[in-house]
Amino acid sequence: MTRILQPHEHLVQCGVTAMRAPDGTMLPAVPTYVIVPDRLIDPETEISYAELKLYGDVAAVLKDMHEKFAAYPKGLKQQKKGQPA
């Protein structure tokens, strides 16, 4: 589908898809986009508010994982099978 974007609209990539040729082989991957109005885009970063929330959620999970990892004693290492402690 071809469509001219309005001045208040942006394209945001939401994924990638690949189709199959008639013989069953995979065709090259093609990005897929959604049209997002300006009011849903942060003017400072030019990223949609939904993406910013997702980045914050992922950062919180990674921060939690890092804190758990950093809490282990420095000398604690996993022992390999068959090796003495």
C-alpha positions in Angstrom: 0.0 0.0 0.0 1.3 3.4 -0.9 0.2 6.4 1.1 1.5 9.9 1.5 2.2 10.8 5.2 0.5 13.9 6.6 2.8 16.6 8.1 1.8 15.5 11.6 2.6 11.8 11.1 5.7 9.6 11.5 6.7 6.1 10.5 7.9 3.9 13.4 9.4 0.5 12.6 7.5 -2.1 14.6 9.0 -5.3 13.3 10.6 -7.2 10.4 8.9 -9.9 8.3 10.0 -12.2 5.5 7.7 -13.8 3.0 8.2 -16.9 0.9 8.7 -17.1 -2.8 6.4 -19.4 -4.9 9.0 -22.1 -4.8 9.1 -22.0 -0.9 12.4 -20.2 -0.5 12.6 -17.3 1.9 12.6 -13.8 0.5 14.7 -11.0 2.1 13.4 -9.6 5.3 11.4 -6.4 5.1 10.8 -3.9 7.9 7.2 -3.2 8.9 6.0 0.2 10.0 3.1 1.8 11.8 2.0 5.4 11.3 2.2 7.3 14.5 0.8 10.8 15.0 3.0 13.6 16.3 1.1 13.7 19.7 2.5 10.2 20.5 6.1 11.1 19.7 8.4 12.7 22.2 9.7 15.9 20.5 13.0 15.8 22.3 14.1 12.3 21.4 11.8 11.7 18.4 10.9 8.3 19.9 7.3 7.2 20.6 6.1 7.3 24.2 5.3 3.6 24.0 9.0 2.9 23.0 10.3 5.1 25.8 8.1 3.1 28.3 9.4 -0.2 26.9 13.0 1.0 27.2 12.4 2.0 30.8 10.9 -1.4 31.6 13.8 -3.2 30.1 16.3 -1.0 31.9 14.6 -1.8 35.2 14.8 -5.5 34.6 18.5 -5.2 33.7 19.2 -3.0 36.7 17.6 -5.6 39.0 19.7 -8.4 37.4 22.9 -6.4 37.7 22.2 -5.7 41.4 21.6 -9.4 42.1 24.8 -10.3 40.3 26.8 -7.6 42.1 25.5 -8.8 45.5 27.3 -12.1 45.2 30.5 -12.4 47.3 33.6 -11.6 45.1 35.2 -14.9 45.7 32.1 -17.0 44.8 32.6 -18.9 41.5 30.7 -21.7 40.0 32.5 -25.0 40.4 32.9 -27.2 37.3 31.8 -30.8 37.6 34.6 -33.1 38.8 36.7 -30.3 40.3 37.3 -29.9 44.1 36.0 -26.9 45.9 
